[in-house]
Amino acid sequence: MPCACGSRKCRKILGDIRSIPKAQLGLYKKTGALQRYMKTLLTEIEAGTYQIPAYEYEALETLGGRG
């Protein structure tokens, strides 16, 4: 969804962790700014074992297939 925070560093879009640019995500990892569950999620995504939950597919269908 659109962000209206006004920060010069804003990415302008709020999304899930998969939408964070790799350089920014690397900084978050390096500085310890990620919660434990996010670290686990990233490990699954990077290993190719992450499965998108059914509720996410349902939400995308509700939104007309937008991601």
mmJSON file of the N, C-alpha and C atoms, coordinates in Angstrom:
{"data_MODEL":{"atom_site":{
"group_PDB":["ATOM","ATOM","ATOM","ATOM","ATOM","ATOM","ATOM","ATOM","ATOM","ATOM","ATOM","ATOM","ATOM","ATOM","ATOM","ATOM","ATOM","ATOM","ATOM","ATOM","ATOM","ATOM","ATOM","ATOM","ATOM","ATOM","ATOM","ATOM","ATOM","ATOM","ATOM","ATOM","ATOM","ATOM","ATOM","ATOM","ATOM","ATOM","ATOM","ATOM","ATOM","ATOM","ATOM","ATOM","ATOM","ATOM","ATOM","ATOM","ATOM","ATOM","ATOM","ATOM","ATOM","ATOM","ATOM","ATOM","ATOM","ATOM","ATOM","ATOM","ATOM","ATOM","ATOM","ATOM","ATOM","ATOM","ATOM","ATOM","ATOM","ATOM","ATOM","ATOM","ATOM","ATOM","ATOM","ATOM","ATOM","ATOM","ATOM","ATOM","ATOM","ATOM","ATOM","ATOM","ATOM","ATOM","ATOM","ATOM","ATOM","ATOM","ATOM","ATOM","ATOM","ATOM","ATOM","ATOM","ATOM","ATOM","ATOM","ATOM","ATOM","ATOM","ATOM","ATOM","ATOM","ATOM","ATOM","ATOM","ATOM","ATOM","ATOM","ATOM","ATOM","ATOM","ATOM","ATOM","ATOM","ATOM","ATOM","ATOM","ATOM","ATOM","ATOM","ATOM","ATOM","ATOM","ATOM","ATOM","ATOM","ATOM","ATOM","ATOM","ATOM","ATOM","ATOM","ATOM","ATOM","ATOM","ATOM","ATOM","ATOM","ATOM","ATOM","ATOM","ATOM","ATOM","ATOM","ATOM","ATOM","ATOM","ATOM","ATOM","ATOM","ATOM","ATOM","ATOM","ATOM","ATOM","ATOM","ATOM","ATOM","ATOM","ATOM","ATOM","ATOM","ATOM","ATOM","ATOM","ATOM","ATOM","ATOM","ATOM","ATOM","ATOM","ATOM","ATOM","ATOM","ATOM","ATOM","ATOM","ATOM","ATOM","ATOM","ATOM","ATOM","ATOM","ATOM","ATOM","ATOM","ATOM","ATOM","ATOM","ATOM","ATOM","ATOM","ATOM","ATOM","ATOM","ATOM","ATOM","ATOM"],
"id":[1,2,3,4,5,6,7,8,9,10,11,12,13,14,15,16,17,18,19,20,21,22,23,24,25,26,27,28,29,30,31,32,33,34,35,36,37,38,39,40,41,42,43,44,45,46,47,48,49,50,51,52,53,54,55,56,57,58,59,60,61,62,63,64,65,66,67,68,69,70,71,72,73,74,75,76,77,78,79,80,81,82,83,84,85,86,87,88,89,90,91,92,93,94,95,96,97,98,99,100,101,102,103,104,105,106,107,108,109,110,111,112,113,114,115,116,117,118,119,120,121,122,123,124,125,126,127,128,129,130,131,132,133,134,135,136,137,138,139,140,141,142,143,144,145,146,147,148,149,150,151,152,153,154,155,156,157,158,159,160,161,162,163,164,165,166,167,168,169,170,171,172,173,174,175,176,177,178,179,180,181,182,183,184,185,186,187,188,189,190,191,192,193,194,195,196,197,198,199,200,201],
"type_symbol":["N","C","C","N","C","C","N","C","C","N","C","C","N","C","C","N","C","C","N","C","C","N","C","C","N","C","C","N","C","C","N","C","C","N","C","C","N","C","C","N","C","C","N","C","C","N","C","C","N","C","C","N","C","C","N","C","C","N","C","C","N","C","C","N","C","C","N","C","C","N","C","C","N","C","C","N","C","C","N","C","C","N","C","C","N","C","C","N","C","C","N","C","C","N","C","C","N","C","C","N","C","C","N","C","C","N","C","C","N","C","C","N","C","C","N","C","C","N","C","C","N","C","C","N","C","C","N","C","C","N","C","C","N","C","C","N","C","C","N","C","C","N","C","C","N","C","C","N","C","C","N","C","C","N","C","C","N","C","C","N","C","C","N","C","C","N","C","C","N","C","C","N","C","C","N","C","C","N","C","C","N","C","C","N","C","C","N","C","C","N","C","C","N","C","C","N","C","C","N","C","C"],
"label_atom_id":["N","CA","C","N","CA","C","N","CA","C","N","CA","C","N","CA","C","N","CA","C","N","CA","C","N","CA","C","N","CA","C","N","CA","C","N","CA","C","N","CA","C","N","CA","C","N","CA","C","N","CA","C","N","CA","C","N","CA","C","N","CA","C","N","CA","C","N","CA","C","N","CA","C","N","CA","C","N","CA","C","N","CA","C","N","CA","C","N","CA","C","N","CA","C","N","CA","C","N","CA","C","N","CA","C","N","CA","C","N","CA","C","N","CA","C","N","CA","C","N","CA","C","N","CA","C","N","CA","C","N","CA","C","N","CA","C","N","CA","C","N","CA","C","N","CA","C","N","CA","C","N","CA","C","N","CA","C","N","CA","C","N","CA","C","N","CA","C","N","CA","C","N","CA","C","N","CA","C","N","CA","C","N","CA","C","N","CA","C","N","CA","C","N","CA","C","N","CA","C","N","CA","C","N","CA","C","N","CA","C","N","CA","C","N","CA","C","N","CA","C","N","CA","C","N","CA","C","N","CA","C","N","CA","C"],
"label_alt_id":[null,null,null,null,null,null,null,null,null,null,null,null,null,null,null,null,null,null,null,null,null,null,null,null,null,null,null,null,null,null,null,null,null,null,null,null,null,null,null,null,null,null,null,null,null,null,null,null,null,null,null,null,null,null,null,null,null,null,null,null,null,null,null,null,null,null,null,null,null,null,null,null,null,null,null,null,null,null,null,null,null,null,null,null,null,null,null,null,null,null,null,null,null,null,null,null,null,null,null,null,null,null,null,null,null,null,null,null,null,null,null,null,null,null,null,null,null,null,null,null,null,null,null,null,null,null,null,null,null,null,null,null,null,null,null,null,null,null,null,null,null,null,null,null,null,null,null,null,null,null,null,null,null,null,null,null,null,null,null,null,null,null,null,null,null,null,null,null,null,null,null,null,null,null,null,null,null,null,null,null,null,null,null,null,null,null,null,null,null,null,null,null,null,null,null,null,null,null,null,null,null],
"label_comp_id":["MET","MET","MET","PRO","PRO","PRO","CYS","CYS","CYS","ALA","ALA","ALA","CYS","CYS","CYS","GLY","GLY","GLY","SER","SER","SER","ARG","ARG","ARG","LYS","LYS","LYS","CYS","CYS","CYS","ARG","ARG","ARG","LYS","LYS","LYS","ILE","ILE","ILE","LEU","LEU","LEU","GLY","GLY","GLY","ASP","ASP","ASP","ILE","ILE","ILE","ARG","ARG","ARG","SER","SER","SER","ILE","ILE","ILE","PRO","PRO","PRO","LYS","LYS","LYS","ALA","ALA","ALA","GLN","GLN","GLN","LEU","LEU","LEU","GLY","GLY","GLY","LEU","LEU","LEU","TYR","TYR","TYR","LYS","LYS","LYS","LYS","LYS","LYS","THR","THR","THR","GLY","GLY","GLY","ALA","ALA","ALA","LEU","LEU","LEU","GLN","GLN","GLN","ARG","ARG","ARG","TYR","TYR","TYR","MET","MET","MET","LYS","LYS","LYS","THR","THR","THR","LEU","LEU","LEU","LEU","LEU","LEU","THR","THR","THR","GLU","GLU","GLU","ILE","ILE","ILE","GLU","GLU","GLU","ALA","ALA","ALA","GLY","GLY","GLY","THR","THR","THR","TYR","TYR","TYR","GLN","GLN","GLN","ILE","ILE","ILE","PRO","PRO","PRO","ALA","ALA","ALA","TYR","TYR","TYR","GLU","GLU","GLU","TYR","TYR","TYR","GLU","GLU","GLU","ALA","ALA","ALA","LEU","LEU","LEU","GLU","GLU","GLU","THR","THR","THR","LEU","LEU","LEU","GLY","GLY","GLY","GLY","GLY","GLY","ARG","ARG","ARG","GLY","GLY","GLY"],
"label_asym_id":["A","A","A","A","A","A","A","A","A","A","A","A","A","A","A","A","A","A","A","A","A","A","A","A","A","A","A","A","A","A","A","A","A","A","A","A","A","A","A","A","A","A","A","A","A","A","A","A","A","A","A","A","A","A","A","A","A","A","A","A","A","A","A","A","A","A","A","A","A","A","A","A","A","A","A","A","A","A","A","A","A","A","A","A","A","A","A","A","A","A","A","A","A","A","A","A","A","A","A","A","A","A","A","A","A","A","A","A","A","A","A","A","A","A","A","A","A","A","A","A","A","A","A","A","A","A","A","A","A","A","A","A","A","A","A","A","A","A","A","A","A","A","A","A","A","A","A","A","A","A","A","A","A","A","A","A","A","A","A","A","A","A","A","A","A","A","A","A","A","A","A","A","A","A","A","A","A","A","A","A","A","A","A","A","A","A","A","A","A","A","A","A","A","A","A","A","A","A","A","A","A"],
"label_entity_id":["1","1","1","1","1","1","1","1","1","1","1","1","1","1","1","1","1","1","1","1","1","1","1","1","1","1","1","1","1","1","1","1","1","1","1","1","1","1","1","1","1","1","1","1","1","1","1","1","1","1","1","1","1","1","1","1","1","1","1","1","1","1","1","1","1","1","1","1","1","1","1","1","1","1","1","1","1","1","1","1","1","1","1","1","1","1","1","1","1","1","1","1","1","1","1","1","1","1","1","1","1","1","1","1","1","1","1","1","1","1","1","1","1","1","1","1","1","1","1","1","1","1","1","1","1","1","1","1","1","1","1","1","1","1","1","1","1","1","1","1","1","1","1","1","1","1","1","1","1","1","1","1","1","1","1","1","1","1","1","1","1","1","1","1","1","1","1","1","1","1","1","1","1","1","1","1","1","1","1","1","1","1","1","1","1","1","1","1","1","1","1","1","1","1","1","1","1","1","1","1","1"],
"label_seq_id":[1,1,1,2,2,2,3,3,3,4,4,4,5,5,5,6,6,6,7,7,7,8,8,8,9,9,9,10,10,10,11,11,11,12,12,12,13,13,13,14,14,14,15,15,15,16,16,16,17,17,17,18,18,18,19,19,19,20,20,20,21,21,21,22,22,22,23,23,23,24,24,24,25,25,25,26,26,26,27,27,27,28,28,28,29,29,29,30,30,30,31,31,31,32,32,32,33,33,33,34,34,34,35,35,35,36,36,36,37,37,37,38,38,38,39,39,39,40,40,40,41,41,41,42,42,42,43,43,43,44,44,44,45,45,45,46,46,46,47,47,47,48,48,48,49,49,49,50,50,50,51,51,51,52,52,52,53,53,53,54,54,54,55,55,55,56,56,56,57,57,57,58,58,58,59,59,59,60,60,60,61,61,61,62,62,62,63,63,63,64,64,64,65,65,65,66,66,66,67,67,67],
"pdbx_PDB_ins_code":[null,null,null,null,null,null,null,null,null,null,null,null,null,null,null,null,null,null,null,null,null,null,null,null,null,null,null,null,null,null,null,null,null,null,null,null,null,null,null,null,null,null,null,null,null,null,null,null,null,null,null,null,null,null,null,null,null,null,null,null,null,null,null,null,null,null,null,null,null,null,null,null,null,null,null,null,null,null,null,null,null,null,null,null,null,null,null,null,null,null,null,null,null,null,null,null,null,null,null,null,null,null,null,null,null,null,null,null,null,null,null,null,null,null,null,null,null,null,null,null,null,null,null,null,null,null,null,null,null,null,null,null,null,null,null,null,null,null,null,null,null,null,null,null,null,null,null,null,null,null,null,null,null,null,null,null,null,null,null,null,null,null,null,null,null,null,null,null,null,null,null,null,null,null,null,null,null,null,null,null,null,null,null,null,null,null,null,null,null,null,null,null,null,null,null,null,null,null,null,null,null],
"Cartn_x":[0.84,0.0,0.89,0.39,1.186,1.535,2.701,3.139,3.12,2.769,2.717,3.549,4.639,5.425,6.194,6.529,7.225,8.742,9.29,10.746,11.416,12.572,13.316,13.803,13.98,14.464,13.336,12.108,10.944,10.946,10.526,10.408,9.067,8.189,6.885,5.822,6.215,5.276,5.521,4.439,4.536,4.188,5.075,4.847,5.44,5.533,6.141,7.659,8.309,9.773,10.354,9.569,10.051,10.131,9.518,9.523,10.655,11.411,12.504,13.699,14.261,15.437,16.575,17.318,18.354,19.379,19.795,20.791,20.239,18.983,18.366,18.186,17.773,17.583,18.91,19.985,21.311,21.701,21.36,21.641,20.833,19.58,18.748,19.352,19.803,20.419,21.682,22.526,23.815,23.642,22.64,22.433,21.555,21.061,20.22,18.814,18.326,17.017,15.864,16.134,15.08,14.68,13.38,12.884,13.258,13.231,13.596,12.757,11.446,10.596,10.923,11.377,11.76,13.048,13.962,15.199,14.879,13.942,13.52,12.866,11.996,11.321,12.335,13.312,14.333,15.151,15.464,16.202,15.408,14.101,13.243,13.164,13.03,12.96,14.255,15.389,16.694,16.976,16.457,16.661,15.677,14.677,13.678,12.636,12.514,11.56,10.322,10.271,9.125,7.892,6.792,5.509,4.576,4.029,3.106,1.835,1.43,0.222,-1.029,-1.992,-3.238,-3.932,-3.865,-4.555,-3.952,-2.661,-2.067,-2.605,-2.737,-3.332,-4.757,-5.514,-6.902,-6.954,-6.047,-6.012,-5.676,-4.731,-4.379,-5.542,-6.27,-7.453,-8.491,-8.675,-9.617,-9.212,-7.908,-7.39,-7.265,-7.714,-7.65,-6.296,-5.581,-4.309,-3.109,-3.324,-2.209,-1.346,-0.016,0.877,1.719],
"Cartn_y":[-1.17,0.0,1.24,2.342,3.569,4.077,4.655,5.254,6.768,7.429,8.892,9.479,8.792,9.243,10.535,10.771,11.997,11.954,10.84,10.727,10.725,11.368,11.356,9.951,9.099,7.736,6.723,7.185,6.301,5.567,4.289,3.497,3.743,4.514,4.934,3.84,2.605,1.487,0.661,0.304,-0.605,-1.993,-2.921,-4.289,-5.246,-6.495,-7.454,-7.469,-8.333,-8.356,-8.647,-9.315,-9.606,-8.365,-7.27,-6.054,-5.085,-5.426,-4.552,-4.734,-3.651,-3.77,-4.514,-5.321,-6.174,-5.395,-4.237,-3.443,-3.008,-2.572,-2.142,-3.318,-4.45,-5.65,-6.097,-6.003,-6.344,-5.458,-4.189,-3.263,-3.649,-4.0,-4.429,-5.665,-6.621,-7.834,-7.489,-6.671,-6.308,-5.591,-4.742,-3.961,-4.66,-5.864,-6.601,-6.048,-5.405,-4.759,-5.686,-6.966,-7.908,-8.788,-9.007,-9.903,-11.341,-12.213,-13.615,-14.278,-14.037,-14.684,-14.19,-12.936,-12.415,-13.087,-13.331,-14.028,-15.426,-16.105,-17.445,-17.381,-16.415,-16.238,-16.001,-15.132,-14.849,-16.086,-16.875,-18.116,-19.025,-19.139,-19.968,-19.404,-18.097,-17.472,-17.706,-17.466,-17.626,-19.081,-20.033,-21.459,-21.977,-21.167,-21.599,-22.528,-22.568,-23.466,-22.743,-21.421,-20.656,-20.969,-21.224,-21.469,-20.309,-19.663,-18.562,-19.129,-18.608,-19.109,-18.899,-19.783,-19.717,-18.371,-17.793,-16.521,-15.401,-15.503,-14.497,-14.644,-15.874,-16.09,-15.558,-15.822,-15.353,-13.821,-13.188,-11.726,-11.173,-11.797,-11.35,-11.491,-12.591,-12.777,-11.696,-11.36,-10.323,-8.979,-8.74,-7.483,-7.514,-8.572,-8.664,-9.121,-9.912,-10.46,-9.542,-8.393,-7.483,-7.976,-7.749,-8.157,-7.053],
"Cartn_z":[0.0,0.0,0.0,-0.425,-0.473,0.922,1.05,2.309,2.167,3.228,3.211,4.352,4.732,5.88,5.599,4.332,3.979,4.095,4.544,4.675,3.305,3.216,1.949,1.601,2.61,2.379,2.197,2.199,2.089,0.749,0.785,-0.444,-1.126,-0.502,-1.026,-1.024,-0.789,-0.773,0.489,1.185,2.318,1.815,2.034,1.605,2.609,2.241,3.151,2.957,3.679,3.678,2.294,1.448,0.094,-0.777,-0.342,-1.144,-0.76,0.27,0.715,-0.213,-0.729,-1.595,-0.882,-1.64,-1.053,-0.243,-0.724,0.01,1.369,1.385,2.642,3.58,3.04,3.841,4.454,3.667,4.172,5.345,5.269,6.366,7.607,7.407,8.533,9.204,8.398,8.945,9.731,9.13,9.731,11.07,11.169,12.385,13.415,13.093,14.034,14.154,13.105,13.144,12.756,12.592,12.195,13.378,13.512,14.538,14.181,15.167,14.978,13.878,13.881,12.88,11.476,11.349,10.038,9.551,10.455,10.09,9.583,10.263,9.839,8.468,8.258,6.974,5.858,6.107,5.094,4.762,5.769,5.538,4.603,4.829,3.974,2.558,2.443,1.113,0.354,1.008,0.364,-0.008,0.79,0.51,-0.535,-0.866,-1.842,-1.254,0.082,0.722,1.24,1.066,1.559,0.739,1.423,0.786,1.132,0.121,0.368,0.993,2.154,2.821,1.971,2.138,1.377,1.546,2.746,2.958,2.106,1.763,0.882,-0.54,-1.014,-2.336,-2.369,-1.316,-1.245,-1.259,-0.52,-0.505,-1.886,-2.568,-3.906,-4.88,-4.76,-5.606,-5.319,-4.061,-3.672,-4.277,-4.351,-4.887,-6.412,-7.025,-8.483,-8.992,-8.206,-8.655,-8.477,-7.835,-7.625,-6.481,-6.592,-5.518,-5.026],
"occupancy":[1.0,1.0,1.0,1.0,1.0,1.0,1.0,1.0,1.0,1.0,1.0,1.0,1.0,1.0,1.0,1.0,1.0,1.0,1.0,1.0,1.0,1.0,1.0,1.0,1.0,1.0,1.0,1.0,1.0,1.0,1.0,1.0,1.0,1.0,1.0,1.0,1.0,1.0,1.0,1.0,1.0,1.0,1.0,1.0,1.0,1.0,1.0,1.0,1.0,1.0,1.0,1.0,1.0,1.0,1.0,1.0,1.0,1.0,1.0,1.0,1.0,1.0,1.0,1.0,1.0,1.0,1.0,1.0,1.0,1.0,1.0,1.0,1.0,1.0,1.0,1.0,1.0,1.0,1.0,1.0,1.0,1.0,1.0,1.0,1.0,1.0,1.0,1.0,1.0,1.0,1.0,1.0,1.0,1.0,1.0,1.0,1.0,1.0,1.0,1.0,1.0,1.0,1.0,1.0,1.0,1.0,1.0,1.0,1.0,1.0,1.0,1.0,1.0,1.0,1.0,1.0,1.0,1.0,1.0,1.0,1.0,1.0,1.0,1.0,1.0,1.0,1.0,1.0,1.0,1.0,1.0,1.0,1.0,1.0,1.0,1.0,1.0,1.0,1.0,1.0,1.0,1.0,1.0,1.0,1.0,1.0,1.0,1.0,1.0,1.0,1.0,1.0,1.0,1.0,1.0,1.0,1.0,1.0,1.0,1.0,1.0,1.0,1.0,1.0,1.0,1.0,1.0,1.0,1.0,1.0,1.0,1.0,1.0,1.0,1.0,1.0,1.0,1.0,1.0,1.0,1.0,1.0,1.0,1.0,1.0,1.0,1.0,1.0,1.0,1.0,1.0,1.0,1.0,1.0,1.0,1.0,1.0,1.0,1.0,1.0,1.0],
"B_iso_or_equiv":[0.0,0.0,0.0,0.0,0.0,0.0,0.0,0.0,0.0,0.0,0.0,0.0,0.0,0.0,0.0,0.0,0.0,0.0,0.0,0.0,0.0,0.0,0.0,0.0,0.0,0.0,0.0,0.0,0.0,0.0,0.0,0.0,0.0,0.0,0.0,0.0,0.0,0.0,0.0,0.0,0.0,0.0,0.0,0.0,0.0,0.0,0.0,0.0,0.0,0.0,0.0,0.0,0.0,0.0,0.0,0.0,0.0,0.0,0.0,0.0,0.0,0.0,0.0,0.0,0.0,0.0,0.0,0.0,0.0,0.0,0.0,0.0,0.0,0.0,0.0,0.0,0.0,0.0,0.0,0.0,0.0,0.0,0.0,0.0,0.0,0.0,0.0,0.0,0.0,0.0,0.0,0.0,0.0,0.0,0.0,0.0,0.0,0.0,0.0,0.0,0.0,0.0,0.0,0.0,0.0,0.0,0.0,0.0,0.0,0.0,0.0,0.0,0.0,0.0,0.0,0.0,0.0,0.0,0.0,0.0,0.0,0.0,0.0,0.0,0.0,0.0,0.0,0.0,0.0,0.0,0.0,0.0,0.0,0.0,0.0,0.0,0.0,0.0,0.0,0.0,0.0,0.0,0.0,0.0,0.0,0.0,0.0,0.0,0.0,0.0,0.0,0.0,0.0,0.0,0.0,0.0,0.0,0.0,0.0,0.0,0.0,0.0,0.0,0.0,0.0,0.0,0.0,0.0,0.0,0.0,0.0,0.0,0.0,0.0,0.0,0.0,0.0,0.0,0.0,0.0,0.0,0.0,0.0,0.0,0.0,0.0,0.0,0.0,0.0,0.0,0.0,0.0,0.0,0.0,0.0,0.0,0.0,0.0,0.0,0.0,0.0],
"pdbx_formal_charge":[null,null,null,null,null,null,null,null,null,null,null,null,null,null,null,null,null,null,null,null,null,null,null,null,null,null,null,null,null,null,null,null,null,null,null,null,null,null,null,null,null,null,null,null,null,null,null,null,null,null,null,null,null,null,null,null,null,null,null,null,null,null,null,null,null,null,null,null,null,null,null,null,null,null,null,null,null,null,null,null,null,null,null,null,null,null,null,null,null,null,null,null,null,null,null,null,null,null,null,null,null,null,null,null,null,null,null,null,null,null,null,null,null,null,null,null,null,null,null,null,null,null,null,null,null,null,null,null,null,null,null,null,null,null,null,null,null,null,null,null,null,null,null,null,null,null,null,null,null,null,null,null,null,null,null,null,null,null,null,null,null,null,null,null,null,null,null,null,null,null,null,null,null,null,null,null,null,null,null,null,null,null,null,null,null,null,null,null,null,null,null,null,null,null,null,null,null,null,null,null,null],
"auth_seq_id":[1,1,1,2,2,2,3,3,3,4,4,4,5,5,5,6,6,6,7,7,7,8,8,8,9,9,9,10,10,10,11,11,11,12,12,12,13,13,13,14,14,14,15,15,15,16,16,16,17,17,17,18,18,18,19,19,19,20,20,20,21,21,21,22,22,22,23,23,23,24,24,24,25,25,25,26,26,26,27,27,27,28,28,28,29,29,29,30,30,30,31,31,31,32,32,32,33,33,33,34,34,34,35,35,35,36,36,36,37,37,37,38,38,38,39,39,39,40,40,40,41,41,41,42,42,42,43,43,43,44,44,44,45,45,45,46,46,46,47,47,47,48,48,48,49,49,49,50,50,50,51,51,51,52,52,52,53,53,53,54,54,54,55,55,55,56,56,56,57,57,57,58,58,58,59,59,59,60,60,60,61,61,61,62,62,62,63,63,63,64,64,64,65,65,65,66,66,66,67,67,67],
"auth_comp_id":["MET","MET","MET","PRO","PRO","PRO","CYS","CYS","CYS","ALA","ALA","ALA","CYS","CYS","CYS","GLY","GLY","GLY","SER","SER","SER","ARG","ARG","ARG","LYS","LYS","LYS","CYS","CYS","CYS","ARG","ARG","ARG","LYS","LYS","LYS","ILE","ILE","ILE","LEU","LEU","LEU","GLY","GLY","GLY","ASP","ASP","ASP","ILE","ILE","ILE","ARG","ARG","ARG","SER","SER","SER","ILE","ILE","ILE","PRO","PRO","PRO","LYS","LYS","LYS","ALA","ALA","ALA","GLN","GLN","GLN","LEU","LEU","LEU","GLY","GLY","GLY","LEU","LEU","LEU","TYR","TYR","TYR","LYS","LYS","LYS","LYS","LYS","LYS","THR","THR","THR","GLY","GLY","GLY","ALA","ALA","ALA","LEU","LEU","LEU","GLN","GLN","GLN","ARG","ARG","ARG","TYR","TYR","TYR","MET","MET","MET","LYS","LYS","LYS","THR","THR","THR","LEU","LEU","LEU","LEU","LEU","LEU","THR","THR","THR","GLU","GLU","GLU","ILE","ILE","ILE","GLU","GLU","GLU","ALA","ALA","ALA","GLY","GLY","GLY","THR","THR","THR","TYR","TYR","TYR","GLN","GLN","GLN","ILE","ILE","ILE","PRO","PRO","PRO","ALA","ALA","ALA","TYR","TYR","TYR","GLU","GLU","GLU","TYR","TYR","TYR","GLU","GLU","GLU","ALA","ALA","ALA","LEU","LEU","LEU","GLU","GLU","GLU","THR","THR","THR","LEU","LEU","LEU","GLY","GLY","GLY","GLY","GLY","GLY","ARG","ARG","ARG","GLY","GLY","GLY"],
"auth_asym_id":["A","A","A","A","A","A","A","A","A","A","A","A","A","A","A","A","A","A","A","A","A","A","A","A","A","A","A","A","A","A","A","A","A","A","A","A","A","A","A","A","A","A","A","A","A","A","A","A","A","A","A","A","A","A","A","A","A","A","A","A","A","A","A","A","A","A","A","A","A","A","A","A","A","A","A","A","A","A","A","A","A","A","A","A","A","A","A","A","A","A","A","A","A","A","A","A","A","A","A","A","A","A","A","A","A","A","A","A","A","A","A","A","A","A","A","A","A","A","A","A","A","A","A","A","A","A","A","A","A","A","A","A","A","A","A","A","A","A","A","A","A","A","A","A","A","A","A","A","A","A","A","A","A","A","A","A","A","A","A","A","A","A","A","A","A","A","A","A","A","A","A","A","A","A","A","A","A","A","A","A","A","A","A","A","A","A","A","A","A","A","A","A","A","A","A","A","A","A","A","A","A"],
"auth_atom_id":["N","CA","C","N","CA","C","N","CA","C","N","CA","C","N","CA","C","N","CA","C","N","CA","C","N","CA","C","N","CA","C","N","CA","C","N","CA","C","N","CA","C","N","CA","C","N","CA","C","N","CA","C","N","CA","C","N","CA","C","N","CA","C","N","CA","C","N","CA","C","N","CA","C","N","CA","C","N","CA","C","N","CA","C","N","CA","C","N","CA","C","N","CA","C","N","CA","C","N","CA","C","N","CA","C","N","CA","C","N","CA","C","N","CA","C","N","CA","C","N","CA","C","N","CA","C","N","CA","C","N","CA","C","N","CA","C","N","CA","C","N","CA","C","N","CA","C","N","CA","C","N","CA","C","N","CA","C","N","CA","C","N","CA","C","N","CA","C","N","CA","C","N","CA","C","N","CA","C","N","CA","C","N","CA","C","N","CA","C","N","CA","C","N","CA","C","N","CA","C","N","CA","C","N","CA","C","N","CA","C","N","CA","C","N","CA","C","N","CA","C","N","CA","C","N","CA","C","N","CA","C","N","CA","C"],
"pdbx_PDB_model_num":[1,1,1,1,1,1,1,1,1,1,1,1,1,1,1,1,1,1,1,1,1,1,1,1,1,1,1,1,1,1,1,1,1,1,1,1,1,1,1,1,1,1,1,1,1,1,1,1,1,1,1,1,1,1,1,1,1,1,1,1,1,1,1,1,1,1,1,1,1,1,1,1,1,1,1,1,1,1,1,1,1,1,1,1,1,1,1,1,1,1,1,1,1,1,1,1,1,1,1,1,1,1,1,1,1,1,1,1,1,1,1,1,1,1,1,1,1,1,1,1,1,1,1,1,1,1,1,1,1,1,1,1,1,1,1,1,1,1,1,1,1,1,1,1,1,1,1,1,1,1,1,1,1,1,1,1,1,1,1,1,1,1,1,1,1,1,1,1,1,1,1,1,1,1,1,1,1,1,1,1,1,1,1,1,1,1,1,1,1,1,1,1,1,1,1,1,1,1,1,1,1]
}}}
